[in-house]
Amino acid sequence: MNMSAGSGVSGERERLVVIGGDAAGMSAASQARRLRSAGELDIVAFERGHFTSFSACGIPYWVGGDVPERDQLIARTAEEHRARDIDLRMRTEVVEIDVAGGRVRARDVDSGAESWTSYDKLVIATGARPIRPDMPGADAPGVHGVQTLDDGQALLDTLARTRGRRAVVVGAGYIGVEMAEALINRGYEVTVVNRGSEPMSTLDPDMGRLVHEAMKGLGITMVDDSAVTEILTGEDGRVRAVATQDGEYPADVVILGIGVHPETTLARAAGLPLGDHGGLLTDLAMRVRGHENIWAGGDCVEVLDLVSGRERHVPLGTHANKHGQVIGTNVAGGYAMFPGVVGTAVSKVCDLEIARTGLREKDARRAGLQYVTATIESTSRAGYYPGSSPMTVKMLAERRTGRLLGVQIVGREGAGKRVDIAAVALTAGMTVEQMTALDLGYAPPFSPVWDPVLVAARKAAKAVSAGAS
């Protein structure tokens, strides 16, 4: 094995090592380079895949044909990073972190050659891994997880080779719903098998039911309250059906949309602190707790939920890029913090927009909060204006104080991004009574006189007042 030494000597050039070449890792590397020149800081980054700085969130839209070319999802290529004096080593996987020795052991994915690289500062941005069920057939040809561009390309290759047009999506979260839409757009017969009673477990069941009805209206077969027990294969070894306790569903291709786990295998082996969800624990500067020269960000960490006050695993590219900016600033000797999240997310299935922020009812109960709810139906524009479409808004508020706890929105065009109003209110710690006075923009093409979020806030404020009397 070869040894590449860093200095670690005051006044001499330092070395930053980054594990992971996507959003958090390369944002950290790029920000550190902006603030520290190559003469002051060596930056070495390892990425085990073929691509760097790509949008995983865009993969369903590439698969579905909305985004024509794979490379449109790449924000910055390896060559562009190298041109900025970042030593980015593709197809190289870090297999060990030696914390005491301040070094990492990396393996060339193609040749198997290994070498050690020492560091003065380390960034762990290993992302998340798709959950693969432990059952017969889960690794059969034709069964796909969708997390990286390599995964997306493998799925498209399968779709190009497969003659049949039957697809089964296992799981009805964000990835499952988005992949169901992608396959519908490609002309497939789609069945979604869901363990829960309604799709989108990030919503309360009453709001998930609206998504359920919309998916059925698109021709998607929904199988709820059903767990997959086996993925059946044919004589050629390829997937032929998905089995549940209640029956079998023919499949020429299977998409696993069950969710992801933080990829912290390396961190666990190195003895770094992990939370209840398996993610790395950091301070507000994104420094790994108890380790002065190690930072972590992206889908491999847990973050503070500003509403419940608890740690959560929230794997989203928005957070990963912010983590990277914070880490890069701090690594370079500056000062930045990531205070936490309120849990904002937005998605769609065809023309139905789905958004949430803050706590669901079960989240509030788990946190020991007493709450009231308010659900209203309104429209995206003035009712008389052409193109107005319905939307449903559900709001949670703390029973005594009226503090906003969460908002969920399901509707057509103009519904989803309204959740940002609630996200700002949550971050500011506003009450629903205070929200009713928000000075939001109004014109008939954009909103009714009373924006739907404010209508929900008024109803929630009345529920709080009634509970206090």
N, C-alpha and C positions, 0 to 999 in steps of 0.2 A: 504494500500500500504506500501511496505517496503522501507526504505531509506538506500542506501549504500553511505557512505560519502567518498570523497576524501580529501586530506589534504590541498593542496594549500599553505602550510606554508613553508617558505624558510628553506632549510636544511633538510626537511622531504621528504618522498616518495611522488611523484606526481602520478596522475592517468590520463592516456590517454584513451579516449573513441573513438572507431571507429565505424561508422555506415556504414555497407556494408562489406561483407566478400569475395569479389572477387578481381580482379587484383589490383586496386588502394588501396583499404582499407587494404588488407592483405600484400601488398608490403610495405605500410607505417608502419604497425604494425611490420613486420619482420625487416625492416631496423632500426626502433627505438629500437627494442630489441637487435639487434647486437651492437648498440652503447651505450645502457643503460641497466644495469642489473636489474633483478627483485627486487633487494633490493633498487634500485633508482626509478624505474618507474613501476607502475601497468599498465597493458594493458588489457582493456576489449573491445571485439569486438562483435557486434551484426549482425547476418545474418538471414533473414527471410526464406530463402530457405533450401533445403536439402543438398546443396553442397557448397563448398568453393574453391577459387583459381582454377577456371576451365577456359577452353578456349571456350568462346562462338563462336569464329571464326571457331572452328572445328566442330560445330554442323551439318552443312550441309553435311560434309564428313562422319560423323557418321551415319546420316540418310541415306545417299546414299550407305553406306557399305564400303567405302574406309578405314574408321577407324572401326575395328570390335567391340570394347568394349567401352562403355561409360566411364569407369574409366581411359582409356588412356588419356582422356581430362582433368583429374584432376591433377594439378601440385603438390598440397599439400593438404592432408586431414585435417579435423578438429583435429583429434588425433595428427597429426604431429605438427600442430600449438600449441596445448596445451602442447605438450612435450617441447616446447621452452618457456614455461611460458607466453603464451598468453591465457587469459581467453576468449575463443571463445564460444559464446552462440548461437547455431544453432536454427532454427525455432523460432526466437525471433525478432519481428519487433519493431523498434523504431517508436512511433506514435506522439511524441512531443519533441521539443527542447525548453528548457527554457533557453534562452541566459542570461537573467538577473540573474537567479539563478544558472547558471553553472551546469545544470543537464539535463538528458534526461529521458523520460518516455517510457518504453518498455513493450510490450505485448507478452506473450507466444502464438504462433499461434495456438497451439493445445488445451491448457487449458483455454486460455483467461485471465490468471492471469497477473496482471500488477505490476510494481515496478519502482521506480525512482533510477537512478544512477547518482551521481554527477561526474563532471570532472574538471580537471585543464586545460586540453587541449583536443580539439575535432577535429576529422577528419570526414568529410562528404564525403562518397563515395557511393552514392545511385544509381549510374548508370543511365541507360536510360530505358524507357518503350516503347514497340512497339505501333505504332499508330493503333488504332482500329477505323474504320470508324463508324460514327454515322448513322447507317442505320438498317432497319429491318433485322434480321437474323445474325447479326455480332457475336453474342454470342452463336449461335446454335452449338450443338454437331457436330464435324467434321470440325469446323473452328479453325485454329491454328495460333497463333503468335509463333515466334521462337527466343527467347532471352536467355533463361536459359536452363540448363540441364533438369530441370523439364519439360519445354516446349518441348524439344526434345524427352523426354521419353513419354510424352502424345501423341505426333504425331506418334511415332513408335507404341504405343499401338493402336491408331486408325487405322493405316495402317494394323496391324495384324488382326484386327476385321472386316475390310471392305472387302466385296467381290468384289466390282467394282474396276476398274483400271483407273478411270478418275480423274485427278487432275487439279484444276485451281489455278494458282498463281496470286495474286493481287499485282501488282507492279513489276517493272523491274529494280530496283536498285541492289546493291550488293547481298542482301539477296534473292531477288526475282530470280535473275539469278542463284545463287548458288543452291537454292532450286529446281529450274526447272531442273537443271542438276541432282541433287540427285534423283528426282522422275523418270527422264528418266532412270537412272541407275537401279532403282527398277522395271522397266518395265511398268511404267504408261504412259498413253496418257496425255500429258501436254499441257495446254493452259495458256498463260501468257496475262493478261489484263493490259494494260499500259496506263496511262493518257497522256503520252508524245508521241511525234511523233516517237521517237526511244528509245530503251532500254538504260540503263546506262546514266542517266541524269548527272552524274558526268563527262561525256565526252561531247564534242561538237557534234551536231547532225550528222555532216559528218563522225565522227569517230564512233558514236553510230550505224550508218547504217551498218558498217562492222560487228558489234556484232549481229545486227538483221539478216543479211544474214546467219551468222554462226548458229544461233539458229534455223532458219528455216531449214537449212541443216541437223540438228539433229532430225528433225521431230517434233519440238515444234511449236504449232500454236500460232502465234503472233497476238494480237488484240491491235493495237495502236490507239492513239487519242480517247480513250474510257474510260469513268468513270463508275465504278460500282455503280448502284443505289440501289440494294437490293440483299441479299443472300436468295435464296428461299429454303424452307424446305418442306419435305414430311409429310405424316400423322403421322409418328413416331417422328417428330420434328427434324430429322437430315437434314443436308444440302443435297440438291438435284441438285442445279444449281446456277449459278451466273448470275444476270441480269444486263445489261447495257442499255443505251438509245437506242441501236441498235438491241439488241437481247438477247438470253439466251444461256448459255454455261453449259452443264451438268457437274456435279461434285459429286464425292463420297467423296472427301476431298478438302478443300480450305486452302491455305497458304496465310497469310497476310504478304507481303513483302513491305509494303508502306514506311517503315522507322521508326525512333524512335524520341522521344522527351526526353530532359533531365528530369530525375526524381527529381524534386525539390519541390515537394509538401510540405515536411517538412520545407525546407529552406524558401519558400515563406511565410508559416504560421509564421515562426520565425522572419520575417522581414529582412532576409539577402538579400544582393544586387544581382539582377538578370540582365542579359543582354537582348539584343533584341531577342535572340533565346531561351530565357527561362532558360539558364544555369547560374550557379553561377559565379560571377566575382571574380577573385583573383589577387594578385600581382605576381611578378616573382618568389617569394618563395612559391607560391601556398597557401598563406594565404588569407582568405576571406577578401575582402576590408573593412576596418574600424573595424576589429575584431582581436585583438592581439593574441588570443588563439584559433582561429578556422581556420582550413585548409580545403581545398576541392580539389578533384582530380577525374580523370576518366571521364566517359560519362556524368556526371552531371554538368560539368563546360564548360565555353567558354574559348578559348585560342586565343592568338594573332597570326594572319596570318602574317608571316614575309614578304610576297610579297606585299599584299595589304595594310598592316598596320591596318587592321580591326579585330574585334573580330569574331571568328567563333566557331560553335559547330562541333567538329570532333570526333565522337565516335569510337575510335579504341583502341584495346588492347595494341598496342605498346606505345601509349601516356599514357594510364592508368598506365602501369607498371613504366614508367619514372616518372609520377606524384608521385606515391607512394614512389619511392626512394627519390625524392626531399623532400617530406613532412616528411618522416621518419627521414631523416637527420636533417631537421630544428627543428622538434619536440624534437629531442634528444639533441639539443643545438649546432648542427653543422651549416654549411652554404652550401646551394645548391640553384640553380635556374633552372627554366624551361623557356627558352627564347621565345618559340613559335614553330610554325609548318609551313611547306610549303605545306601541303596537299597531301602527298604521299600515294597512295593506289594501291594495285594490286589484281587482282582476275582472275578467269578463268571460262569458260564454256566448259566442256570437254577438248579438246586440244587447245582451243583458249585462249590466255593470253591477259589480259586487264589491262593497267596500266595508271596512270596519276599522275602528281605532279604540283603544282602551280595553275595558274589561267586558267579558260576557257575563251572563248571570252566574254561571258556575264558577267563574274566576272571582267574582265578588264574594260569593259564599265561601270559597276556599280561603279568601283573605280575611274572613270574619267581618265583612262589611254588611250593614243593613242598607237596603236600597229600594227605590221605587223605579218603575219602568213606565215609559210612554211610547206608544206606537201610533204613527199618523200616516195617512196617505195624502199625497199632494201631487203636484205636477212640476216638470222641469222648467216650464215657462208659464207666462200668463195663459190661463185656460183658453182664451179666445185667439191666441197667437198660433199660426200654423206650425206644426211639428211638435207641439206640446205632448209630452209623454208622462205616464204615471211613474211615481216612485213611492217606496215605503221606507220610512225612517223610524228606527227604534232607538230610544235613548235611555240610559241608566244614570241615576243620580243618587248620591248618598242621602239616606232618609232624613237625618236631622239637619245636616249642614247645607244640603242642596248642591254639594260639589259634583261636578260632572264626572262620571265614571267611565262611560263608554257610549259609542254610537255605531250603529250598523245601518247601511243603506243598500237597498236593492232596487234597481230601476233601469230604464233605458238611457239613451243619450243625455248627457248632462247630469247624471246621478252620481257617478263614482267619485269624481274629484271634489264634490261637496264635502266629503269626509275631511278634507284638509282644514275646513273651518273648525271642526270639532277637535282635530289634532292640535291646532294652535291653542284652543280653549283649554284642552287637557294639560298641555305643557305649562300654561299660565296659571293653572289651578283655579279656573273660573267656576263659579256656580252657574246653574241653569238660569237663575234669575238674572244674573249679570249678562248671560248670553242673549237674553231677549232684547237687550238694548244695543247689540252690536250693529254698527253702521255699515251694512253690507251694500254692495252695488245692486241697483235695481234698474231694469228696463224690461218691457214685455218679452223681447226675444231671449232674455237670459234667465228670468225668474218671475214668479208671482210677486205681488207686493210684499207679502210675508214669505221669505225664503223657507223651503221645507225644513231646514235645520232649525230655524227660529220657531217655526210652528211646533216642532217637537219639544224645543226648550220651554215654550210657554206651557205646553201640556204637562211636562215634567215638573215645572215650577209649581203648578197647581197641585200636583200629586204630593210634592214635598210639603206644601202649605197645609194640605188636608191631613197629612200624617202627623204634622206638628200640633194640630189643634185638638 
